[in-house]
């Protein structure tokens, strides 16, 4: 079909197929062919006048493309079955089929499309074509793609069969000849009658980055929803083509930065067929849902159409992939079930999920043990690498990090995690956050805010970009903007101690000290609840809480928290200076002078500590009874510095 005449509506165009293939209950393949007699122009009837034509027998069986044990028919949609689509699963196994299955007569369709069942050409070439089909699939199995293409082209020339055209297009696709595969499918007009061919053509367009053409092939919405597909019972267990189309549609929307539509498409793919795990991975990777939305969505999926044992197994896998800020008891139960009941002790996905929990708890050493185990099983497990790199960085293992970076560039230079991340994949989340961190560390706030803003636009389901934006605006004393971003982050995730700490700092800056104390105490509770082991987090929350209590005039509580910081980190300059200030305000001048001296021993050039020490010495010399005025100057960094 000429390219300017392609169907551009949201639903596949329905036309009458020249021939369809189906498998009757006895397991033998039959063909209903149409021909026109020379005299009356009437269609030829089946050899058995009492038999129901195969394509009309179930009304939708021609939508199926069965496994090798039954049939390899290309899924077709004809006017006769379009409205009865709810009775089928519309699935296709696109992988090369097993050799012994290919030898089954019920799998091989040797009759040319244009010939009747008793055609002399069909009789003469039947055995040869079957053997050639076997050679083609054997070549695919052994990755001899040129051989597969050669035999595939000969078969198509002999038969013109839609199945053979489809498999030839598959060979072209596997060899990255996307234009050739697309041209073959369009030229043979198979997109109008075959869902499987439509999916393959869309894959070709996506691989060539022809996003608009891909949407023309797939439709901007699920076309089967309009004709009453609903939740289809999948009886033979394959992946539904409707789900695949929804997933591909979501990928196109992502490339067009239409994340709302992409989220809907990925969710619909999973609702149609929960075995389409790539749709869930896309939702997770792009952070299109927050933790509560993820949980609600997983609970809404109908797992009942699968075997109960398989349904429980798949649901446990999905739960283990959710964000680790909420529903932790359920996630831990799912992981325990996968390990004990289903024997996935050394499964990389299960180990990675547990490592993700440890990273959330800032238990980087424990997480590194698991990521090292994953790397032993699968040296370059791409999903594991972001967490593995984070652990190496947090544990200051620079040499290993350096070696890993060189190995990735040498072996996987085309992957965004290796180098030039935002250039290779503009939707790679860790790249934008890391890019912004480099500016934030150097104090280049404007550039950091620009990069964080890009990350927040691309990944609307995660709270981290908004959190980092709020932190940057706090450092720039833009309290109003910091308030906006931090509240947005808090709305997405209320159970992250880092978010609560920053909310406490924000309220401190707004002089709402009582509310600041409330948030900071809750941050401590949550850090205890998740088993946080990173001492810098504890130091920061205690330090900020001490200052909030100081502003409220609760000297004893403030002193307690500053002493906790010093006990955990004896070289914390700010804690000594703040402790001296509290002791000074509480009338313990000699102890305050000692704390100031300890602070200056760590940072001799600090002007604030020097000034406070001078005031304490003057007060001691003049033996004044009045308490010194509470200084507005804060000692040390009150805001949390995320590494």
N, C-alpha and C positions, 0 to 999 in steps of 0.2 A: 504494500500500500504506500503511495506517496506520502512523504512525511507531512505535507501540508493538509492531508486528509485524515490524520490520526484522530482518534476519539479524544476529546478534551473534557468531557463531562466528568462528574464525580463518580459515576457508576460505569461498569463495563458495558459496552454495547452488546446486546444480545442478538446473535445471528444463528441461522441454522447450520449445524455442522454437516460436512459432507459425509462423515462416517464416525461412528463412535464404537468403543470397544467395552465390553463388560464381561463379567465372569458369571455364568449361571451356577446354580447350586451344585451341579455335578463337577465343577472345577474346570471345565473346558471353555476355552475362549470362543466366542461367536462374533460374527460381524453382520451388521445390517448395512448393506450397501444400497445405494440408489442409482438407478440408471433409467434412461429414457429409451423406450423401444422405437424402432424406426417407423413403425406404422402409427401407433396411437399415442406415443409420447407418455405412456403411463409408467409409473414406477414399478420396478420388478419386485415381486413379493418374495418372502423368505421361502426356502425350500420346504419348510414344514408349515403348511397353511394354518395349522391349529395353534402354533406356538406364538406367544406374545413377543413382539420384537424386543430385543435386549434393551435398547435405549428407552423403551416405554415401560419396562417391567416394574421398576421401583419408582420411577419419576425423578430420581436423583442419584442413582448408583453411578451414573456416568461422571458425577463430580468426584468420585473417589479415584485415586491413583494408588493401587494396592501395592503391597510389598511383593517381593519376588515369589512368594509362595502362591500368589493368586494371579496378579496382573500388573503390568507396567504401563497401563493406559495413561495418556495425558488427560488430566482433568478437563472436562468440557462442560460448558453451560449452554444449553439450547433453549429455544422458546418453549419446548415441551416440559422442561423441568425447572425453569427459572423460578417459578412461583412455589415450587415444592422443595426449596433448598433446605428447609429445616430438618429434613430427614437424613442429612449427610454430614460427614466431618470434613470433607474437602481437604484431604491431606495428601502429601507426596513425600516419598523418601528420595531425596535428591542425591544420596551417596551412591557410589558404585555398588552394584549388587553382587552377591556371592556367586561364585562360579557354578556351583551345583544347582542353584536356583535358576540361573540363566538358561540352563539346559532343559528346563521344564517347558513342554509345548504350550502350557497355559499362559506362560509369561511372554513368549515371543509372538509378536504380531508380524507376519511376513507378507500380508496381502497389501498391494499398492492401494492407495486411496481411490484412485480413478478406476480400478478394476473391480469386476464382480468376483464373487467367491469362487467361481469356476473358470476364471480367466486362465488361458494357456500360459501367459507370462508368469502368473502366480504359481502354477504347477511346476514350471520348469525351474524357477529360481528359488522356490521355497526352502529347500535344504541348504543351498549355498548362502542365502540371506541369513538363515538362522546361525550358520557357522560364523558369518561375518559379524553378526551382532555379538556373538560370544567373544570374538577377537577384539572387538571395540571395547567391550566392558573389561576384558582382561587387561588391555592396554591402560585403561583408566585406573584399574586397581594397582598396576605397577608404575603409574605415573609416566607412561610412555605416551605423552599427549599427541605428538606428531603422528604416531601410529594410529592412535584412536581417531584422530581427525581424518586421516587418509581413509580408513575403513568406513568411518561414518559418512564421508562424502560419497563413497561408492554406494553405500546402502541407500542414501537419500536419492541418488540418481536412479536406482532400480525401483524403489518403492514409492517415494514421495509421501511416506507415512508420517503423520504428525508426531508420533512417538520418536521416530528416527530423527526428524528435524529437531525436536526438543533436545535429544541427547547430543546431537552435533553442536547445537548452540551451547550446551553445557561444556563441551570440550573447549570451544572458543572462549567461554567465560573463564574456565580454569587456567587458560594460557594467557589471560589478560587481553585477549582480543575482543574487547567490549563492543567496539563499533561493529565488528563483523558479526558478533552474536546478535546484537540488536537489529542489524540490517536483515539478517536471516529470518528472525521472528516476525519483523514487520512485513518483509517481502512475501512471506508465506501466509500472511493474514491470520496467524494463530492467536494473536492477542484478542481477537474478537470472539473466539470460541474456547479458549483455554486459560484457566486461571493460573495454572502452573507456568505457562509461557509468559503470562502477564507479570508474574512475580519475577521471573528470570530477566525479563526486559527491564523491569524497574531496578533490579540489582545492577544491570549494565549501566543504566543512566546514573545511578548513584556513584558507581565506581568512576565514571567520567565526569562527576560533579555537575551533571545537568539536572539541577534541582527542579526546575519548572517542568521539564519533560518527565521527570520521575513522578511528579504529582499528577501530570496528565494521565500517566499509565495507571497509577494507584488510585487516583481520586483524592480530593481533599478531605473526604469523609469515608467511612466504611460503607461501601455500596450495598453490602448484604444486609445491613441494619434496616434499610428501607424496604426490603422485601421479606422481612420477618424472620431473619435467622435466629435471633435471640441467643439463648445459651444452648448450644448444640451438644447433644450427647455424642461423645467421641468413642465409638465402639471398638475401633481397631487400634487405638493407642498412639497413633502418629501425631505429628505437629500439624495443626490445622492451617491451611493456607490463608484463611481469613485472618488468623492471628499474625502470621508472617507479614501480610500486607499492612496490618496496623503498625507492626514494629518498624517496617521500612518507612512508612509514612511519618512515624515519629522521628526517625533519623533525618529525614529531609527537613522537617520543621526545625530540628536543632540547628542544622546548617544555615537555615534562614533566620535563626535567632528568634523563632516563634516558640518560646518555651512553654507557654500555656497550652498551645495545640499539641506540642510534643508530649507533654505530660498526659493529656487526654488519650493520645494515640497509644502510648506505652501501657497505660492502665487498661485500655480496651483490649490490647493484645493479651494481657494476662488474664483478663476476665473471660476472653474467648477460649484461651488454652493456657492454663497455669504452668504448663511445661515449657513455655517460651521464656526461658530464664534470662535471655539476653535483654528482654524488656525490663525486668527487675534490675539487672545490672546497670542499665542505662539510667533508670530512675535514681539509683543509688549514686552512680558516678557523677551525675549532673546535679545531685542534691535538689531534685524537683519537689521533694516533700520533706517536712520536718518529722521529728520522731513520732509524734502523736498521729499525724496523718498517715505515716507508713503503717503503724500498727492497725489503725482503722481500716486501711485499704486491704491489708493481708487478711483481716478477719472477714472482709466482704467477699473474698474470692470463694467460689464454689468448688471445693475439692471433692465433692461427693461423687462426681461422675467417674472418678478413678477408683481402682481397687482400694479398699480402706487402708490396707497396710502401705501401699504406695502413696496414698494421699497424705497419711500421717508423716511419712518419710520426707516428702517434698515440702510439706508445710513447715516441718522442723528446720529444713535447710533454709527456707525463706526467712523464718524468724531469726535464725542465727546471723543473717546478713543485715539486720536492721541497725539503726544508730544506737549507740550504747549509752544514751543518757536517760532513757525511760524504759520501763517494763523489763528491768534487769532480771527479776526472778524468772519470768517467762523465757528470756533469752538463755539464761543459765540452764533451765530445764531442757530446752531444746538441744543445747550443746551436749548435755549429759546423756540425753536420749540417743543422739547421733553416735556418741562414742560407745555407750554400753549396749544399747539394743541393736544398733545397726553396724557396729564394728568399725566405725570410721576413726580409729584412734590416730592414725598417721595421715589422715586426709588433709590436704593442703588448705582447703576451704575452712574446715573445722579449726585447724590450728591458727589460721589467719584471723578468724572471728575471735578466738580467745586472745590472740595478741592485740587485737583492736580494743578489747576490754581493758587489757593492761595499760595500753597507751592512754586511754580515757582516764584511768586511775593514776597516770603518771608513774607507773611501775615499768620504767623503760628497760631495766635489766631483765626482768621476767619476760617482757615482750621480745627482747632480743634473743633470748634462749629459743623461743618458738620460731621466730623468723629465721634464725640460723638452721633450725631443724627443717623448715620449709625449703631453704636453699640447698640443703643436703639432698632432699628428695627431688627437687626441681630447681636447678641452679639459677635459672633466670625466670622465676615465676613473676610475671609482670604485675599481677595484683598485689603481691607481697612487697614489692620494692619500695613504694612510698613509706610504708610503716617501718620497713627495715632501715631505710635511710634516716628517718626521724630518730630511731633508736640509736643509731651510730652517732648522730649529731649530738643528741642530748647526753650521751655517755662520753662525749669528747674523744671518740675513737677516730681521729682525723686520718690516720694512716690507712685504716681499712676503708674509710669513706673515699679517700683519694684513689685507692686501687679499684674500688667498685666503679667509680665514675669512669676511669679509663677503660675498664672492661666493657661497660655499657656502650661507650662511644665506639669501641672497636667492633662489638658484636651486634649492637642494635642501634645504630646511628639514626635509623629512620623512626625510632620511637620517641615520643615527646618527653619521656622521663630521662632520656640520655642527655640531650643537649638541645638548645634552641627550642625549648618546650612550647612557648607561646607562638612561635613561628610555624612549627610543625602541626600543632593542634591548638587553635585559639580557644578551644573549650576545655583545655586541660587545667582543672582547678588548682592543684598544688603549685603549678608554675606561676600563676598570677599572685597567689599569696606569698610564695617565696620571693618573687620579684619585688613585691611591695615591702617585704621585710628588709631587703637589702637597703632600700631608701630610708626606712624608719630607723635602722641602726645607725646610719650616718647622719641622722637628724634632718634629712631632706623631706620635710613633711608634705610639701605640695605634690612631689612625685609619688610619695607613698600613698597619699589620699587618692590620686588618680588611678593607681594600680589596684588599690583596695576597692575603689568604686567599680572598676571593670569586673572584678571578682564578684562583688555583690550583685551586679546586674546579671551575670551569667549563672550564678548559683544561688537562687532565691530561697532554697529550702534549708540552707545552713546558716547558723547564727554567727559564724566566725568573721566573715568580712565586715558585717555591721559592727561587731565588737571591736575589731581593729580600727575601723573608722572612728568610732567613739573615742578610743584611746588616743588616736592622733589629735583629734580636736580638743581633748582635755589638755594635752601637752601644749597646744597652741592657745589655751585659755578661751576657746570658743565653746562656752558652756551650753549655749542654746543648741548648737549643732550636735555637740556630744550627747546632750539629752535625747535628741531625736534618734540618733543611731543606736545608742545603748538601750533605749526602750524597745526599738525594733528587734535588737538582738535578744533582749529579755523575753519578748513575746514569742520568739521562735524556740527558745530553750531556757526554761526557768530552773533547770537542774544542773547547770554548769557553775561550779564555784567561781570560776574566773569572771563570768558575767555578773554574778552577785557582788564580787569584790569591786568591779568597776562601777556598778550602780552605787555601792557605798561611797566610793571616791567622788562620784558625781554629786551625790547628796551632801557630802562634806564640803565640796566647793560651793554649793548653794546654801551653806550654813544650816542645813537641816540635819543637825547632828544626831538627834534621836532616831530618825529614819535611817541614817547612815549606819548606826550601831545595829539596827535590826537586820539590815541586809548583810553586814559583815558577820554577824553571829550566825546567820543562816548559811553563809558561805562556809564557815567552819564546820557546821553540822553536816553539810553535804560532802565536804572533803573527807570527813571522818566516815561518812556512810559509804562512799565509794572506795575507801581504803587508799587515799592519795598518799604517795610516798615521796613526792618531790619536795624537798625541804624549802626551796625557794618560794613555793606557793604558801606554805605555812608561815614563813617569815613575813611575807608581804601582807597577808591578811591580819596577822597579829599586830604588825607595825601600824597598819592603818587603823585598826580597832583601838590601839593605844592612844593614837592622836584624837580619835573621836571622843573617847572618854576624857581625855585632857580638856577638850573644848567644853565638855559638860561639867567640868570641875570635879570629876570623880578620880581623884589623884591615886587612890589605892588600886583601883581597877586598871588605870592606865599604867601604873608602875608594874603591875603583874604581867601585862602583855609585853611591855618592853623588855622585862627580864626574861620572858620566854624566848624572845628573839635572840637575846644575847647568849642564852644557854644553848640554843641551836647553832648560832653563828657568832663566835666570840670576836670576830673581826668586823662586825656590822657597825660602822661608824655612826650611822643615823640613829641606831637604837641607843647607843651610849649618850649621844647629845640629847635625844628626846627624854631619856631617863633623867639626865641631869636637870633638864627644864622642869620636869614633874616634881623632882625632889626639891628644887629651888622654890617652886610655887607652894609646895607643902611645908616649907619652913625648914627643911633639912639641908641647910646651906653647905655644911662640910661634906656631906655625901654628894651633893650636887657638884661641888668643886672637884671632887675625885672623879665623878663620871665625865665631867668636861675634859679633865686631863687625859682620861683614857680615850675619849673621842679624838682629841688633838694628837695623841700618840699614833693613831691610825691615819689621820688626815691633818697634818700640821698646818696646812695653808688654808683651812676652812675659816672663813671670816665670821660666819654666824656663831660657830662654837667659840671662837676667840672672844667675840663680843659678849656672849653669855657668861663666859668665865670671868671676864673683866667686871661685869655687873655683880656677879656672885662675890667676888673678892671685895668690891666696894661695899656691898651690903654687910659682909662679915666685918669689915673694918669699922664701919659706922654703927654696927650692932643695932640696925633698924628692926623694929618689931613688925612693921607693916609688910604684908606679902608683896613681892614684886609684881609689877603689872604683867598680865598675861599677854605674851607677845603674839602678834598675828602671824609672824614668820614661822613657817613649818620647816622642820629639820628633816633633811633626807627627802627621798622621792616617795610621795604618798601613793602615786598611781602604780599599778602593777605593770612590770615590764615583762611581756611575754617573749620567751626565747624561741 
